[in-house]
Amino acid sequence: MTDLSLHIATERPASDEAGLRDYWQLLKPRLMSLSVFTALVGLLVAPGGLHPFLGATSILWIALGAGASGALNMWFDADIDRVMKRTRKRPIPAGRVAPGDALALGLFLSGVSVVMLGLTANWVAAGWLAFTIFFYAVIYSMWLKRTTSWNTVIGGLAGAFPPMIGWAAATGGTPLEAWLLVALIFMWTPPHFWALALFVKLDYHAARIPMLTVTHGRAATRRQALLYSVGLVVVSLATSVSSIGGPLTLAVALVLNALFLRAAWAVWRRDDAASAADGHAAEKAMFKLSLVYLFAHFAVFVAEAALGPWGGW
């Protein structure tokens, strides 16, 4: 179970006055930008569309919801953030923001984002946004992340929902195509984060986070990354032949999947000695390619939709 005593005991008040930059960092802007991008794609490719002003404000509330999730995650994870080299300079572990302030900000933005999305778009989208915030802050941060190596797989759903929220904001529904967008991010998340975990393993060890690299070792992580990459290819091709895809989407998907499978295969074939010898070059290459992979997939969905009657099947 989650070690709440450790979490509470390591909270401490801010030692320096926090600035706007610190509160901005609490919102995890990189994670927020991914949520905004994929939600926007979901909104743009959904049939019927939405008035530009309502669409823009809907994306704003989704962004605030993503930021709220980030603030709540940073509040709860302050204890392990202090241990990990890549997170110890975050506002709370560095002592620039008090834990209570981060919690208050996260709760406030959660309420505002959900209510305003409901009023701006519809309550289906707002309901999914509320569920996403709850899933990331409670199911993932408070439970899965600290208790099971399935944290990356199941927890990946939190980051997979934004395109469906964008689609629901535009249409009030969540058809198969919206779920295919969710499935694409869901299958992409494990190999993306496992590639990262393969070259930051010591950080996870120090923080006692049961990442797959820690609980099952690097060889098992490489194998699982390859298996999930194969599953990702299947979902990618399914989206390509759906109503949101088309010849252009299929062509891009074939190229991206070939590159990604080659990268996953290269990572799978390595051992610890080879990986350490070149500074985890293959793992880092796969991680960087995964970012291009997701961006290019979602960008081509928008391009396909923009082509209108000249695109699609």
C-alpha positions as CSV (number, residue, x, y, z in Angstrom):
1,M,0.0,0.0,0.0
2,T,1.0,3.6,-0.4
3,D,3.3,4.8,2.4
4,L,1.2,7.8,3.5
5,S,3.3,8.3,6.6
6,L,6.4,8.9,4.4
7,H,4.4,11.3,2.3
8,I,3.1,13.3,5.2
9,A,6.4,13.3,7.1
10,T,8.3,14.7,4.2
11,E,6.0,17.7,3.6
12,R,7.5,21.0,4.6
13,P,6.6,24.6,4.1
14,A,8.0,26.8,1.4
15,S,11.3,28.4,2.4
16,D,11.3,31.1,-0.3
17,E,8.5,33.2,-1.7
18,A,7.0,31.5,-4.7
19,G,6.8,33.3,-8.1
20,L,4.4,32.9,-11.0
21,R,7.0,30.6,-12.7
22,D,6.8,28.2,-9.8
23,Y,3.0,27.9,-9.9
24,W,3.2,27.5,-13.7
25,Q,5.7,24.6,-13.2
26,L,3.2,23.0,-10.8
27,L,0.8,22.6,-13.7
28,K,3.3,20.4,-15.6
29,P,3.3,22.5,-18.8
30,R,4.9,19.8,-20.9
31,L,2.2,17.3,-19.9
32,M,-0.4,20.0,-20.3
33,S,0.8,20.8,-23.8
34,L,0.4,17.2,-24.9
35,S,-3.2,17.1,-23.5
36,V,-4.0,20.4,-25.2
37,F,-2.6,19.2,-28.5
38,T,-4.4,15.8,-28.5
39,A,-7.7,17.3,-27.2
40,L,-7.5,19.9,-30.0
41,V,-7.1,17.2,-32.6
42,G,-10.1,15.3,-31.2
43,L,-12.1,18.5,-31.4
44,L,-11.0,19.3,-35.0
45,V,-11.5,15.8,-36.5
46,A,-14.9,15.3,-34.9
47,P,-17.8,15.7,-37.3
48,G,-19.8,18.8,-37.3
49,G,-17.3,21.0,-35.6
50,L,-17.8,23.7,-32.9
51,H,-17.9,27.5,-33.0
52,P,-14.3,28.8,-32.9
53,F,-14.9,30.7,-29.7
54,L,-16.5,27.8,-28.0
55,G,-13.8,25.5,-29.3
56,A,-11.1,27.8,-28.0
57,T,-12.6,28.1,-24.6
58,S,-13.2,24.4,-24.4
59,I,-9.6,23.7,-25.0
60,L,-8.7,26.3,-22.3
61,W,-10.8,24.4,-19.7
62,I,-9.3,21.1,-20.8
63,A,-5.8,22.7,-20.4
64,L,-6.7,23.9,-16.9
65,G,-8.0,20.4,-16.0
66,A,-4.7,19.0,-17.2
67,G,-2.8,21.6,-15.1
68,A,-5.0,20.7,-12.1
69,S,-4.0,17.1,-12.4
70,G,-0.3,18.1,-12.5
71,A,-0.6,20.3,-9.4
72,L,-2.4,17.5,-7.5
73,N,0.3,15.0,-8.6
74,M,3.1,17.3,-7.5
75,W,1.5,17.8,-4.2
76,F,1.2,14.1,-3.5
77,D,4.5,13.2,-5.0
78,A,6.6,15.8,-3.2
79,D,8.3,13.1,-1.1
80,I,9.6,11.0,-4.0
81,D,10.3,14.1,-6.1
82,R,12.9,15.1,-3.4
83,V,14.7,11.8,-3.9
84,M,14.8,11.7,-7.7
85,K,17.6,13.7,-9.4
86,R,15.4,14.9,-12.3
87,T,12.6,16.1,-10.1
88,R,14.2,17.5,-6.9
89,K,14.2,21.0,-8.2
90,R,10.5,21.1,-8.7
91,P,8.7,23.9,-6.7
92,I,7.6,21.8,-3.7
93,P,10.7,19.7,-3.1
94,A,12.8,22.8,-3.6
95,G,10.8,24.6,-0.9
96,R,9.5,27.4,-3.1
97,V,5.8,26.4,-2.9
98,A,4.1,25.0,0.2
99,P,2.3,21.7,-0.3
100,G,-1.0,23.1,0.9
101,D,-0.8,25.8,-1.7
102,A,-0.3,23.3,-4.4
103,L,-3.2,21.2,-3.2
104,A,-5.5,24.2,-3.0
105,L,-4.5,25.3,-6.5
106,G,-5.1,21.8,-7.9
107,L,-8.6,21.5,-6.3
108,F,-9.6,25.0,-7.4
109,L,-8.5,24.5,-11.0
110,S,-10.2,21.1,-11.0
111,G,-13.6,22.6,-10.0
112,V,-13.3,25.6,-12.4
113,S,-12.2,23.5,-15.4
114,V,-15.0,20.9,-15.1
115,V,-17.8,23.4,-14.4
116,M,-16.8,25.8,-17.1
117,L,-16.3,23.0,-19.7
118,G,-19.8,21.8,-18.9
119,L,-21.2,25.3,-19.3
120,T,-19.2,26.0,-22.4
121,A,-19.5,22.7,-24.3
122,N,-21.6,20.0,-22.7
123,W,-21.7,17.9,-19.5
124,V,-20.5,14.7,-21.3
125,A,-17.2,16.3,-22.0
126,A,-17.1,17.8,-18.5
127,G,-17.8,14.4,-17.0
128,W,-14.9,12.8,-18.8
129,L,-12.6,15.7,-17.8
130,A,-13.6,15.2,-14.1
131,F,-13.0,11.4,-14.4
132,T,-9.6,12.1,-16.1
133,I,-8.5,14.4,-13.3
134,F,-9.6,11.9,-10.7
135,F,-7.9,9.0,-12.5
136,Y,-4.6,10.8,-12.7
137,A,-4.6,12.3,-9.2
138,V,-6.0,9.4,-7.3
139,I,-5.9,6.2,-9.2
140,Y,-2.5,6.8,-10.8
141,S,-0.6,9.1,-8.4
142,M,-1.9,7.9,-5.1
143,W,-2.3,4.2,-5.9
144,L,-0.8,2.7,-9.0
145,K,2.4,4.6,-9.2
146,R,3.6,3.4,-5.8
147,T,2.2,-0.1,-5.7
148,T,2.5,-1.9,-9.0
149,S,4.6,-2.2,-12.1
150,W,1.3,-1.8,-14.0
151,N,1.4,1.9,-13.2
152,T,2.6,2.8,-16.6
153,V,0.1,0.6,-18.5
154,I,-3.1,1.4,-16.6
155,G,-2.0,4.8,-15.5
156,G,-1.5,5.7,-19.2
157,L,-5.3,6.0,-19.6
158,A,-5.2,9.4,-17.8
159,G,-3.1,10.8,-20.6
160,A,-5.1,9.0,-23.3
161,F,-8.5,10.6,-22.6
162,P,-8.0,14.2,-23.8
163,P,-8.7,13.6,-27.5
164,M,-12.0,11.9,-26.5
165,I,-12.8,14.9,-24.3
166,G,-12.2,17.2,-27.2
167,W,-14.4,15.0,-29.4
168,A,-17.1,15.0,-26.8
169,A,-16.9,18.8,-26.5
170,A,-17.6,19.1,-30.2
171,T,-20.3,16.5,-30.5
172,G,-21.6,15.5,-27.1
173,G,-20.7,11.9,-27.9
174,T,-17.8,9.4,-27.8
175,P,-18.1,7.1,-30.8
176,L,-15.6,4.4,-31.9
177,E,-13.3,6.8,-33.6
178,A,-12.9,8.8,-30.4
179,W,-12.0,5.6,-28.6
180,L,-9.5,4.7,-31.3
181,L,-7.7,8.0,-30.5
182,V,-7.7,7.0,-26.8
183,A,-6.4,3.5,-27.7
184,L,-3.6,5.0,-29.8
185,I,-2.2,7.0,-26.9
186,F,-2.9,4.2,-24.4
187,M,-0.7,1.7,-26.5
188,W,1.9,4.4,-27.1
189,T,2.4,5.3,-23.5
190,P,4.1,2.1,-22.2
191,P,6.9,1.9,-24.8
192,H,7.4,5.6,-24.6
193,F,7.9,5.6,-20.8
194,W,9.7,2.3,-20.6
195,A,12.3,3.7,-23.1
196,L,12.7,6.6,-20.6
197,A,12.8,4.3,-17.6
198,L,15.6,2.2,-19.2
199,F,18.0,5.2,-18.9
200,V,16.8,6.7,-15.6
201,K,16.4,3.4,-13.7
202,L,18.5,4.6,-10.7
203,D,16.1,7.4,-10.1
204,Y,13.2,5.0,-9.8
205,H,15.2,2.7,-7.5
206,A,16.1,5.5,-5.2
207,A,12.4,6.7,-5.0
208,R,11.1,3.1,-4.5
209,I,8.8,3.4,-7.5
210,P,7.9,0.0,-8.8
211,M,8.6,0.7,-12.5
212,L,9.0,-2.4,-14.7
213,T,12.7,-1.8,-14.8
214,V,12.9,-2.0,-11.0
215,T,10.5,-5.0,-10.4
216,H,11.3,-7.2,-13.4
217,G,14.6,-5.9,-14.7
218,R,15.8,-4.3,-17.9
219,A,15.5,-7.4,-20.1
220,A,11.8,-7.8,-19.3
221,T,11.3,-4.1,-19.9
222,R,12.9,-4.3,-23.3
223,R,10.7,-7.3,-24.2
224,Q,7.5,-5.6,-23.1
225,A,8.4,-2.4,-24.9
226,L,8.7,-4.5,-28.1
227,L,5.4,-6.3,-27.5
228,Y,3.5,-3.1,-26.8
229,S,5.1,-1.5,-29.9
230,V,3.6,-4.3,-32.0
231,G,0.2,-3.7,-30.4
232,L,0.6,0.0,-31.1
233,V,1.1,-0.8,-34.8
234,V,-2.2,-2.6,-34.8
235,V,-4.1,0.3,-33.3
236,S,-2.3,2.8,-35.6
237,L,-3.4,0.9,-38.7
238,A,-6.9,0.6,-37.3
239,T,-7.1,4.4,-37.0
240,S,-5.7,4.7,-40.5
241,V,-8.6,2.7,-42.1
242,S,-11.3,4.3,-39.9
243,S,-13.4,7.3,-40.8
244,I,-10.8,9.7,-39.4
245,G,-8.0,8.1,-41.5
246,G,-7.4,7.9,-45.2
247,P,-4.6,7.2,-47.7
248,L,-2.4,10.0,-46.3
249,T,-2.8,8.7,-42.8
250,L,-2.0,5.1,-43.8
251,A,1.1,6.2,-45.7
252,V,2.4,8.2,-42.7
253,A,1.5,5.4,-40.3
254,L,3.3,2.8,-42.3
255,V,6.5,4.9,-42.3
256,L,6.2,5.7,-38.6
257,N,5.5,2.2,-37.5
258,A,8.4,0.8,-39.5
259,L,10.7,3.3,-37.8
260,F,9.3,2.6,-34.4
261,L,9.4,-1.1,-34.7
262,R,13.0,-0.9,-35.8
263,A,13.8,1.2,-32.8
264,A,12.0,-1.1,-30.4
265,W,13.8,-4.1,-32.0
266,A,17.2,-2.4,-31.5
267,V,16.4,-1.8,-27.8
268,W,15.2,-5.4,-27.3
269,R,18.4,-6.9,-28.8
270,R,20.7,-5.0,-26.3
271,D,22.0,-6.1,-23.0
272,D,23.0,-3.9,-20.0
273,A,26.7,-3.8,-21.0
274,A,26.0,-2.6,-24.5
275,S,23.5,-0.1,-23.2
276,A,25.8,1.3,-20.6
277,A,28.8,1.4,-23.0
278,D,27.2,3.9,-25.4
279,G,25.1,5.9,-22.8
280,H,21.8,4.2,-23.6
281,A,21.9,5.5,-27.2
282,A,19.2,3.1,-28.5
283,E,16.9,3.7,-25.6
284,K,17.2,7.5,-25.9
285,A,16.6,7.3,-29.7
286,M,13.5,5.3,-29.1
287,F,12.2,7.8,-26.6
288,K,12.8,10.7,-28.9
289,L,11.2,8.9,-31.8
290,S,8.1,8.1,-29.7
291,L,7.5,11.9,-29.4
292,V,7.7,12.3,-33.1
293,Y,5.5,9.3,-33.6
294,L,2.6,10.6,-31.6
295,F,2.8,14.1,-32.9
296,A,2.9,13.1,-36.5
297,H,0.0,10.7,-36.1
298,F,-2.3,13.3,-34.6
299,A,-1.1,16.0,-37.0
300,V,-2.0,13.8,-40.0
301,F,-5.5,13.2,-38.6
302,V,-6.0,17.0,-38.8
303,A,-4.6,17.1,-42.3
304,E,-6.9,14.4,-43.3
305,A,-9.9,16.2,-41.9
306,A,-8.8,19.5,-43.6
307,L,-8.7,17.7,-46.9
308,G,-12.4,17.1,-46.6
309,P,-13.9,15.3,-49.6
310,W,-10.4,15.0,-51.1
311,G,-9.2,12.9,-48.1
312,G,-10.6,9.9,-46.3
313,W,-11.7,6.7,-47.7
